[in-house]
Every structure is written in C-alpha cells, then in structure tokens.
C-alpha cells in the first residue's frame, strides 16, 4: 500500500494500519477537510494532507458503491454485521 494511504478492498476501507469502519473513515475525512480549510485560511496548502484526503474520500466512495452493489441498503450496516 505504498502508493495510496487509504484504499477500498471488497467493501472495506483499509489504511496501512488496518481496516477502518465507514463511520470512522467519514469522521476522519471531515477532520481532513477542516484542517485543509484552516491551512487555506492561513494562505498555505498542505499537499500531503490533500493527497491523504483525496485517497480517503476515494476509498469511502468506492466502499459505498461496492456495499450497495452487494445488497446493503445502508452501507454503514456492513460494519455492524457479518452477514446481510
């Protein structure tokens, strides 16, 4: 996973430290957005932060698509149950 800090694998969001629940990944994405907005307000950009945020947002979107295609009407429910 050297090329992307986050990725989607079979409906799961995976970081180099392990799997993330969808709700946790979404909360982390909001934190990245807030940090990016703060950097912009200070006239700065953080390319590494922006790359991590894009990677995470892409993994979230792909996981949601995969989960819906797998039959989950509520993509977050996949983290609460091993079967549907």
MIDOSE-1310 file (N, C-alpha, C; in nm, 2 decimals, decimal comma, always signed):
residues 84
xxxx	+0,08/-0,12/+0,00/+0,00/+0,00/+0,00/+0,09/+0,13/+0,00; +0,20/+0,12/-0,06/+0,29/+0,24/-0,06/+0,24/+0,35/-0,15; +0,15/+0,32/-0,25/+0,11/+0,43/-0,34/-0,01/+0,51/-0,29; -0,09/+0,45/-0,21/-0,21/+0,52/-0,15/-0,22/+0,49/+0,00
xxxx	-0,24/+0,60/+0,08/-0,26/+0,57/+0,22/-0,39/+0,50/+0,26; -0,49/+0,52/+0,18/-0,62/+0,45/+0,20/-0,66/+0,39/+0,07; -0,73/+0,27/+0,08/-0,79/+0,21/-0,04/-0,91/+0,13/+0,00; -0,99/+0,10/-0,10/-1,11/+0,02/-0,08/-1,07/-0,12/-0,13
xxxx	-1,11/-0,22/-0,04/-1,09/-0,36/-0,08/-1,21/-0,44/-0,04; -1,29/-0,48/-0,14/-1,40/-0,56/-0,11/-1,50/-0,50/-0,02; -1,53/-0,37/-0,03/-1,62/-0,30/+0,05/-1,56/-0,25/+0,18; -1,44/-0,28/+0,21/-1,37/-0,23/+0,33/-1,28/-0,11/+0,30
xxxx	-1,27/-0,02/+0,39/-1,17/+0,09/+0,38/-1,05/+0,05/+0,46; -0,93/+0,04/+0,39/-0,81/-0,01/+0,45/-0,70/+0,10/+0,45; -0,64/+0,12/+0,56/-0,52/+0,20/+0,57/-0,40/+0,11/+0,60; -0,28/+0,17/+0,59/-0,17/+0,09/+0,62/-0,16/+0,04/+0,76
xxxx	-0,25/+0,09/+0,85/-0,25/+0,04/+0,99/-0,37/-0,06/+1,01; -0,45/-0,08/+0,91/-0,56/-0,18/+0,92/-0,69/-0,12/+0,87; -0,80/-0,20/+0,89/-0,93/-0,16/+0,84/-0,99/-0,05/+0,92; -1,07/+0,03/+0,85/-1,15/+0,14/+0,92/-1,30/+0,12/+0,90
xxxx	-1,38/+0,14/+1,00/-1,52/+0,14/+0,98/-1,56/+0,26/+0,89; -1,67/+0,24/+0,82/-1,71/+0,35/+0,73/-1,73/+0,48/+0,81; -1,80/+0,47/+0,92/-1,83/+0,59/+1,00/-1,70/+0,66/+1,05; -1,60/+0,58/+1,09/-1,47/+0,63/+1,13/-1,40/+0,70/+1,02
xxxx	-1,40/+0,64/+0,90/-1,34/+0,70/+0,78/-1,41/+0,83/+0,75; -1,54/+0,83/+0,75/-1,61/+0,96/+0,73/-1,58/+1,07/+0,83; -1,56/+1,03/+0,95/-1,52/+1,13/+1,05/-1,38/+1,18/+1,03; -1,29/+1,09/+0,99/-1,16/+1,13/+0,96/-1,15/+1,22/+0,84
xxxx	-1,24/+1,19/+0,74/-1,25/+1,28/+0,62/-1,29/+1,42/+0,66; -1,38/+1,43/+0,75/-1,43/+1,57/+0,80/-1,31/+1,64/+0,87; -1,23/+1,57/+0,94/-1,11/+1,63/+1,01/-1,02/+1,68/+0,90; -0,99/+1,60/+0,80/-0,90/+1,64/+0,69/-0,96/+1,77/+0,62
xxxx	-1,09/+1,77/+0,60/-1,15/+1,89/+0,54/-1,13/+2,01/+0,62; -1,15/+2,00/+0,76/-1,13/+2,11/+0,85/-0,99/+2,16/+0,85; -0,89/+2,06/+0,85/-0,75/+2,10/+0,85/-0,72/+2,17/+0,72; -0,77/+2,12/+0,61/-0,74/+2,18/+0,48/-0,79/+2,32/+0,48
xxxx	-0,92/+2,34/+0,53/-0,98/+2,48/+0,53/-0,89/+2,57/+0,62; -0,85/+2,52/+0,73/-0,76/+2,60/+0,82/-0,63/+2,65/+0,75; -0,57/+2,55/+0,68/-0,45/+2,58/+0,60/-0,48/+2,69/+0,49; -0,59/+2,67/+0,42/-0,62/+2,77/+0,32/-0,64/+2,91/+0,38
xxxx	-0,71/+2,91/+0,49/-0,74/+3,04/+0,56/-0,61/+3,11/+0,60; -0,50/+3,03/+0,62/-0,37/+3,09/+0,65/-0,28/+3,11/+0,53; -0,34/+3,09/+0,41/-0,27/+3,11/+0,29/-0,17/+3,00/+0,26; -0,19/+2,89/+0,31/-0,10/+2,77/+0,29/-0,18/+2,66/+0,23
xxxx	-0,10/+2,57/+0,17/-0,16/+2,44/+0,13/-0,07/+2,33/+0,18; -0,13/+2,22/+0,21/-0,05/+2,10/+0,26/-0,08/+1,99/+0,16; +0,02/+1,97/+0,07/+0,00/+1,88/-0,04/-0,02/+1,73/+0,01; +0,06/+1,70/+0,12/+0,05/+1,57/+0,17/-0,09/+1,54/+0,23
xxxx	-0,14/+1,64/+0,31/-0,27/+1,63/+0,37/-0,38/+1,62/+0,26; -0,37/+1,70/+0,15/-0,46/+1,70/+0,04/-0,46/+1,56/-0,03; -0,34/+1,50/-0,05/-0,33/+1,37/-0,11/-0,40/+1,26/-0,02; -0,38/+1,27/+0,11/-0,44/+1,17/+0,20/-0,59/+1,19/+0,20
xxxx	-0,64/+1,31/+0,20/-0,78/+1,34/+0,20/-0,84/+1,29/+0,07; -0,78/+1,31/-0,04/-0,83/+1,26/-0,17/-0,84/+1,10/-0,17; -0,73/+1,04/-0,12/-0,72/+0,90/-0,11/-0,83/+0,84/-0,02; -0,85/+0,90/+0,09/-0,96/+0,86/+0,18/-1,10/+0,88/+0,12
xxxx	-1,12/+0,99/+0,07/-1,25/+1,02/+0,01/-1,28/+0,92/-0,11; -1,18/+0,89/-0,19/-1,20/+0,79/-0,29/-1,23/+0,66/-0,24; -1,16/+0,61/-0,13/-1,19/+0,48/-0,07/-1,33/+0,48/-0,01; -1,37/+0,58/+0,05/-1,51/+0,59/+0,10/-1,61/+0,57/-0,01
xxxx	-1,59/+0,65/-0,11/-1,69/+0,64/-0,22/-1,69/+0,50/-0,29; -1,58/+0,44/-0,31/-1,57/+0,31/-0,37/-1,63/+0,21/-0,27; -1,61/+0,22/-0,15/-1,66/+0,12/-0,05/-1,82/+0,13/-0,05; -1,87/+0,25/-0,05/-2,01/+0,27/-0,05/-2,07/+0,21/-0,18
xxxx	-2,01/+0,23/-0,29/-2,06/+0,17/-0,42/-2,06/+0,02/-0,41; -1,95/-0,03/-0,36/-1,93/-0,18/-0,35/-2,04/-0,24/-0,26; -2,06/-0,17/-0,14/-2,15/-0,22/-0,05/-2,30/-0,22/-0,10; -2,33/-0,11/-0,17/-2,47/-0,10/-0,23/-2,48/-0,21/-0,34
xxxx	-2,38/-0,23/-0,42/-2,39/-0,34/-0,52/-2,40/-0,48/-0,46; -2,35/-0,49/-0,34/-2,35/-0,62/-0,27/-2,49/-0,64/-0,20; -2,57/-0,54/-0,20/-2,71/-0,55/-0,15/-2,73/-0,48/-0,02; -2,64/-0,40/+0,03/-2,66/-0,33/+0,16/-2,73/-0,20/+0,12
xxxx	-2,85/-0,18/+0,18/-2,92/-0,06/+0,16/-2,87/+0,05/+0,25; -2,81/+0,01/+0,36/-2,74/+0,10/+0,45/-2,59/+0,06/+0,45; -2,50/+0,13/+0,38/-2,36/+0,09/+0,37/-2,29/+0,08/+0,51; -2,34/+0,16/+0,60/-2,28/+0,16/+0,74/-2,31/+0,03/+0,81
xxxx	-2,42/-0,04/+0,77/-2,47/-0,16/+0,84/-2,37/-0,27/+0,82; -2,29/-0,27/+0,71/-2,20/-0,37/+0,68/-2,09/-0,38/+0,79; -2,06/-0,27/+0,86/-1,96/-0,28/+0,96/-2,02/-0,33/+1,09; -2,15/-0,34/+1,10/-2,22/-0,39/+1,22/-2,26/-0,54/+1,22
xxxx	-2,25/-0,59/+1,10/-2,30/-0,73/+1,08/-2,20/-0,80/+0,99; -2,19/-0,93/+1,01/-2,10/-1,01/+0,92/-2,18/-1,07/+0,81; -2,31/-1,06/+0,81/-2,40/-1,11/+0,70/-2,52/-1,02/+0,69; -2,58/-1,03/+0,57/-2,70/-0,94/+0,54/-2,81/-1,02/+0,48
